[in-house]
Every structure is written in C-alpha cells, then in structure tokens.
Amino acid sequence: MWAEMKAAAAAAGVAASKAFPHNLRHLFARAFYASCRDVVRLADVLGHSSVETTRIYLATTGAEQERTIDRLGLIE
C-alpha cells in the first residue's frame, strides 16, 4: 500500500515525503469528527483507550484557529 501511495502522490504532484498510510487514518479521523463532533465516539472507532490520544488527530494549526475566530465576526 505504501508504494502505491507514493506513486499516487508523485502522479498528483505531492511530495513523496508527505505520503504515508497513517495519513489516511488522520484524514478519516478529521472527517469523522467533522461529521459527528464527538471525540469519545471517534476514540472508540479508532480503538484508542484515551481521548487524549484521539485529540492529537484533531489538533489544529494557529492559522486554522485564526480563520475560525475570524469567521465569528467579533473582531474587526
């Protein structure tokens, strides 16, 4: 699977250093959470014994947090 991901990444113009099977797990986690907003259910689905482990999958960047705050429209 890893070799196929590297080939697909290269064909898409994505650096091979960014293509790992575990990235699919992170993508799934973020999509699942966006759908249900339930970190406890996500932890169960991923098989994590601790919600703290699951939170790592949902970490956001400072830029993402800034966009979210901007969308609130509270600061001009």
C-alpha positions in Angstrom: 0.0 0.0 0.0 2.9 2.3 0.8 4.4 2.0 -2.6 1.0 2.7 -4.2 0.5 5.8 -2.1 4.0 7.1 -3.1 3.2 6.5 -6.7 -0.2 8.2 -6.5 1.4 11.1 -4.6 4.0 11.5 -7.3 1.3 11.4 -10.0 -0.6 14.1 -8.2 2.5 16.3 -7.7 2.6 15.7 -4.0 6.0 15.2 -2.3 6.5 11.5 -1.6 7.7 12.5 1.8 4.1 13.6 2.6 2.5 10.3 1.6 2.1 7.7 4.4 -0.7 5.2 5.0 -1.1 6.6 8.5 -2.1 9.9 7.0 -5.3 8.2 5.8 -6.1 7.4 9.4 -5.7 11.1 10.3 -7.9 12.1 7.3 -10.6 9.7 8.4 -10.4 10.9 12.0 -10.8 14.5 11.0 -13.7 13.7 8.6 -15.5 11.6 11.2 -15.1 14.3 13.8 -16.3 17.0 11.5 -19.4 14.9 10.8 -20.3 14.0 14.4 -18.3 16.3 16.7 -18.0 13.5 19.2 -14.4 12.8 20.3 -15.5 9.9 22.6 -17.1 8.1 19.6 -14.1 8.8 17.5 -11.8 7.4 20.2 -13.9 4.2 20.2 -13.8 3.9 16.4 -10.1 4.4 16.3 -9.5 2.0 19.2 -7.9 4.5 21.5 -8.2 3.9 25.2 -7.6 7.6 25.9 -9.5 10.5 24.5 -6.2 12.5 24.9 -4.6 10.2 22.2 -7.5 11.0 19.9 -7.2 14.7 20.4 -3.8 14.5 18.7 -5.6 13.6 15.5 -7.7 16.7 15.8 -5.1 19.3 16.6 -5.4 22.5 14.5 -2.8 24.9 13.4 -2.6 28.5 14.5 -3.8 29.6 11.1 -6.8 27.3 11.3 -7.7 28.7 14.7 -7.3 32.3 13.4 -9.7 31.5 10.5 -12.3 30.1 12.9 -12.0 33.2 15.1 -12.3 35.5 12.1 -15.5 33.7 10.9 -17.1 34.6 14.3 -17.0 38.2 13.1 -16.5 39.5 16.7 -13.3 41.4 15.9 -12.9 43.9 13.1 
